[in-house]
């Protein structure tokens, strides 16, 4: 059985250009293949040129995670799945271990790359997950402490920042323009071997349903990828980032010729939101979908399998308000046929809340148009701003699924604490995962964005939180240093 493992590697590659002048031959002569005019020396120089431009902007990331205190080790965090054996094997992540093993700081590493001259760095969310200290090692050997700006676990993208200016950085290219078979270059730090470069091609695009992240549209490559390269860039021949190396398929834990990278177009959208507001906002339709196979098509008297079947409608969602119904089959969105549930879901998630989408729906054989104004999907802020880092907690907006899991009602609103850092300010006052924050400084908060806005107001010396745990509601006061 193959296991997908988080890592990331260096991929180096280039395309051999074809002669721009067509070969003229008699009409009765056999067809000739285009002539490759680039010599091995020219190919090598092209690789070298891209590497020289890119290597200075690639960083080695060192992570230190402090131990879990005894109180937390005995507390069942409803959001903590790291102890799940299948998850560990599938992703190649270390287990939590015994309390004695957790008594020492945990060290790990990965890769990243500068995306701006003022020190913003993009990497994978799983690289910096649980980090108490992040160190970015630049190509010249200089070590700089980095701040986590934000991380989105749904796409496995994180942004960290180092202080300074005039840093070398890599531009983001258009991943949609990459063709299968094109050479690509990746640079990273496999096994702490910094600035390693490997070569490969784009093996496939649009890989989905791999169970690596919630939103998947991976570029597949055959470049050598090994542990330690997670978060490293996948680069085209214009020295533009077209992907972030994230995972491999492996039976041994090492390279076996199949690696996956998050496409740059998806990464850019998430990165911009994290930098601008410290969190990610997604469009929300409010339906559960299933594919239409031959059996479903026959049961619904469809001429052929097509579209996405609505199996459930979320109450009070944009879908319900627009008139969509259980059993409807979505055939088109904004004039484009719905061929993949994952692609449709990704497209919706990347749209801004409030965007109107035009759907073509098959309802019991009748084709009807329906316009839906998208709502706001669950947003997650993973220790976004410096202030959030000081508080030492991770939060997410309450959703019906989360409310059901934690024993709240669908009417309960607020942001849910998903993780508490041991020893941090939030832990010291008694906050725990699963608590529901309903107000900040007497101001009601319903979303992560509202919470972030309230705690970030100027001259804030103390934060007063109204928090609910089960049927008990109380205030918690946190003094800011």
N, C-alpha and C positions, 0 to 999 in steps of 0.2 A: 504493500500500500504506500502511496506517495503522500508525504505530508508537506503542506505549505508552511514555509518558515520565514519569519521576518528576517531580513538582512538588507543589504543593498550593496551594489558593487560598482566597479568602474567599468564603463563600457566605452570602448574607443572605436570609431569607425568612420568610414568615408566612402563616398561613391566615386566610381571610376567614370569619368565623363565620356560620352560617346561622341564620335566625330560629328560636327555640325554640318558637314558637307556630305550629302548622300552620294553613295557610290553609283556611277552610271554603268549599266551593263546591258548587253543585247537582250531583247525581249525573250529570246529562246535560251538564255543562259540560266543556270540554276540560281535560285534566290540566295543572296548572301546575307549573313548576319551583320549587324552594325559593327564597325571596327572600333575597338577600344584604343584610344590614342594616348592614354596616360601610362607612363613607365612606372616600374616599382619605385624608382627614386622619387618621382612626382607624387605618388601615393603616400610614400613615407613622409615627405615634406608637408603634405596636407594634414596628415595626422598630427605631426609635430607642431604645426601652426596652431591648430585648435587646442592642443594640450597646453602650449605656452600661454595662450590667451586665457584659458580657463582655470588652470591649476592655482594661480594666486587668489582666486575667489572662493576656493573650496576649503572648508574648515574641518578639523577633527574635533568632535564634541565628547567631553568627558562628563559623566554624570555621577553624582554622589547622592545616595538616598539614605537618610538616617534610619536607625532601628525603630521598630514598632514597640511602643511601651507595653507593659504587661496588661494595663487596663484595656487597651485597644485589641491586644491579642486575644482577650477573652470576649470581646464584643463582636457580635455577628453583624457585619456590615452588609445590608441588603443589596449593595451595588458591587460587592467584591467577588469577582469570579476567578481571581488568579489562582485559587486553590483547585480549580477544576482540572482534573488530569487530562481530559481530552483537549481542553484549551491549551494547556502547556505543550502537549505533544504536537498539536496542530500548528502552533505558531512558533515553537522552539523557544518559549520563554521559560526562565527559571521558576521553579515553584517557590512557595512562601517559606517552606522549611519549618524546622522546629523552633520554639521560642529561643533556644540557645543560639541557633544559627542566625536568628533575626536580631540578635543583640549587637551585632557589629554593623557599621555602615556598609551599604551595598554599593559597589562600583560597577559601572557599565560604560559603554562608549558607542558612538555612532558617527555619522557624517552629516554635513550640511553645506550650504553655500550662501554666500552673501548675495542679496538681491537689491541692495541700494548702497550708495556711497556713505550713508550715515549709519550703517551698522546693522540693518535688519538681515536676519539669517533665516532661511527656510530649511526645515528638516521634517522628520516623521514625528507624529504625536507619540508613538510608542517608544521613541528614543528618549524623550524627556519626561515620560510618564513617571510620576512619583518623585521627581527630582527635588532635592533640597538645595543642591548647589550645581550649577551648570558652568562649565569652563569651555570656552572656545579657543582652540589652538590654531592660530593662523599659519599660513604656509611658511612664514619666516621664522616660526618657532615661538612667537610671542603668545603668551597665555593671557586671556582676558575673561573676567567673570561676566556671564551673560544673564539677562533677565528674560523670563518667559513672558512674552506678550500675550499669547493665547494659543490654545490647542483645540483641534476639532477631532474627537475620536471617531466620528462617523466617516470621515474621509482619511484619517491618519495623517493629518497635516498640522504642523506647529510652526510658530514664528517666535524666534528669540532675538534679543538685541544686545549688541555691545556698544559701549560709548566711544565716540570718536567721529572722524570725518575723513573723507577722501579715500575710503576703502575701495579696493578693486571689487567689482561685482559682475554677475552674469545676468544678461537680459533674458526674459522669458519669451520663447518662440511660440508659434502656433502649432500645437500638437495635431490639430485636424489636418494639417497639410502634409504630415508625414505619410509616406507610402510604405506598404509592406515590402521588405527587401532593402530598404535604405540603410546605409551604414549609420551607426550611432556611437557616441563616445561617452563613457561614464568615468567619473573620477571619485574616489573615496578612500576610506581607511580600513580595508579588510584586515582583521587580526592586528589592528593598530599599525598597519603599514601605510603611513600617510601618503597622500597624493599618488595612489596607485591608479594606473590607467589600463583599462581593458577594452577590447574591440568586439563588436557584435552587430547584428542587423535587427531591424524591426521584424519580428517573426509573425506577429498578428496584432490586430487592434480590437478594441471593444470587448476585451475579455471580461465576463461577468459571472455572477453566481459562483464565485470562488470561496465565499464565506470569509474573506480577509477583512473587509470593511463593510459598512452598511450601504455606502454608495460606491459602486464599482464600475469602472470603464477602463480597465488596465491596458497599457501597452505591453505586449509580450516581446521579450528579446532573448537571444541565445548568448548574450554576453556573460562572462564569468562573474557571478555574484556570490559573495561569501559573507559570513557574520562580520559586523563592524561597518558595513557600507550602507546601512539603512539611512535614508535621508540624503544620500549623495545624488548629484545631478546626472541625468541622461541627456546628452548634448548632441545637436545636429552639426553638420559641417560648417554652419555659419557661426559656431560657438554660441548658440542659443540653447537654453534649457527647454527640452520638450517633454521631460518627465522627471519624477522623483523615484529612485529605486526603492522598492519597499519589501518585496517578498520573493521567495523561490519555491519551486517544487523540488523536494529532495527526500531520499530515503536515508541518507547518511548525515544530513545536516550541512553538507557542503554543496558546491556547484554541480549541477547535473544538466545544464543546458537550457533550463526554462526559468526565466525570471520575469518579474512584473514591475512596472513603473506607473505611478499615478500621472496621468496626462497633464501637461502644463496648463491647459485651458481651465481644467477643473481646479488645479492648485492655485492659479492666479485669482480666481473668484473668491476662494476661501481666504487666501492670504490678504487680499485687500480688505475684506470684512474684519479680519482679526486686527489688522493694523489700525483701521479707522475707528473701531468701537470695542475691540477686545472680545468679541463674540461673533457667532455666525447666525444669520437669520435665513430661514428657508421658506420657500413657498409651500403652502399646505392645502391639499385638496380635500382630504378626509374620507378616503375610501380604502377598502381592502380589495385587492385584485387577484385574480388567478388567470393563468393562460387558457386560451381556448384551443383545446386539442380536438381530435376527430370525434371522440365520444361526446364532448360538450357540444360541438357543432351539430352533431346529429340530434342531440337532445333538445337543442334550441331551433332545430329546423333551418340551420344555416347552410348555404350552398358550399361553403368551405371554411376551414378553421381560420379565423382572423380576429384581431382585436384583443381587448382585455375585458374579462368578465368581472363586474362588480359583485363581490360576495358579501360585502358589508358596508354600511354607511355609518360614519361617526355622527352621533347626535349633535345637532346644532353646528355642524361643520359647513364650510362653504359648499360642499357637494350637496348636502341636504337642502340648504337654503336655495340653491340654484335649481332644484327639482330632479336631481339624479336619483335613481331608485335601485334597490337591490335587484339584480338580474339584468340590468342594463349592460350592454356590451359597447365599450368605447372603441370606435373604429378609427377616428382621426383626432388629432389635436393640432389646431392652427393649420389645417390643411395637409398635415403630414400623417401618413398611416402609422398606427400603433402596431409595431411588429415585435417589440420586446418590452416586457413589464419593467425590467431593470432600466432600460433606456428611457422609457416614459417617466418612471419615478425620478431618475436623475435630472431630467429636463425640468420637471416640476420643482424639484428642490432648489435648482439654481435660479429660479425666477424670484423676483421680489414680491413680498406680500402686497396685495392690492392689484396685482397684474390680472387682467382679464384674459382668459383663454377660451377659445371657441372649439367646442367638442362636437363631433358627429357621433351619434349614439344609435345603436340598433335596439329598439324596445319592442319585443314580441313581433319582430318582422317589420316594424315601421321605423324608417330612418328619420331621426329628428335632430335638429341643432340645439345645443344648450351652451350658454355662455356662463362661465363661472369666474367669480372674483376670488383669487386665492387668498387664504388666510396666512397666519404665521405658524410655522412648525416649531416643534420643541427646539429650543436653543440651549447650547451648553457652553459654559465659560469655565475652562480648566485653568484656574489660577491665573487669570488674565493679567491685570495690571499689577504694578508694584504694591499697591494697597491690598489687593486680593492676596498677594503672596504673604504679606504681613499677617493678614487674618488667618491664612492657612487652611482654606477650605475650597472645595469645588461644589458648584451648584448647577441645577438645571431647572427649567420651567416645569411646573406641574402639568401632567397630561393625564387623560383618563386611565391609561395603562399603568402609569406610575402610581396614581391615586389608588387603584385597585390593589396593586402589589403591597402598598404600605398601609392599607386599611383606611384611607381617607375616602370621602365621598366625591362624586363628580363635580359637586358645587364648590369644593374647597379650592382656593386659589393661592398662588404664591410661588416661591422658588424652593426647591428641595435640596437639602445638603446631601451630596453624594459621597464626599470624602472629607475627612479631617486629618490634618497633619499632626502627628504627635508632638506635643510641646508647644504648638503654636497658640496664638491668642485665642482662637475659637475653641481649641481643646481645653484651655485653662479655665474658661468660664463654664464649661460643661456641655457645649454643643456637640452633637453626634450625627453621624450619617442617618438619614431618614427623617430628620426634623424638618418641619415646614416653616419657612420664614414668610410671614404675611405682611410685615411692615418694617420700614427702616426710618428711624427718627420720626415716628408717627405718620409716615407717608406710606400708603398702601402700595405694595409692589406685586405685580402679577407675572412679569417676565424677567429674564436675566438682564435685559437691557435697562429696565427700570431700576433694578437693584444696583447695577453698576453706576447708573447716573446718580443715584442718591448717595452712595458712599464716596463718590468722587467729587462732591461739591467742595469748593474752596474753604479753607479754614476749619475743616471738620476735625475736632479734637477727640470726639467720642461717638461711637455708633450704638444706638439703642435699637435692638431688634425685638420685634414681637414674634414669638416662635410658638408653634403648636407641635406637641408630641402626643399622638393619639387623641384623647379627649381633653388633654390638659394644655392650657395656653398660659405662657408666662413671658416676662421681659428678660432679655439678656443685655448687659452693658459691656462694651469692649472699648477700652481706652487705647487710643492710637499713640505710638511713640512719636 
